[in-house]
Amino acid sequence: MPDRYNAVRVRISGKVQGVGFRMWTRDEAVRLGLTGWVRNERDGAVVALIAGSDTAISTMIERFSRGPAGSSVAGVETEAAQLEKMPTDFGITR
């Protein structure tokens, strides 16, 4: 049975800024075939929108809980995202 395609908004907290988290997220997402974006928040968190197959989304959420070297993830919160149009690539936004 083929995977369904969905989108999830993820908020990652902890020591996740100043450690290359956004670039790492983009690289991991591209490897998994996900589209969307990632950005830093003023409160020190990182927020990402990831869109793609259920399997790839689940894998990315697991990877968020570990993060890149130098990070220390305290929490990963997810919520379903309703999109009118699926993103076509994965970018880093401000």
ABEGO torsion letter per residue (X at the ends): XBBBBBBBBBBBBEBABGAGAAAAAAAAAAAAGBBEBBBBBAAGBBBBBBBEBAAAAAAAAAAAAAEBBGBBBABBBBBBBBBABBBABBBBBX
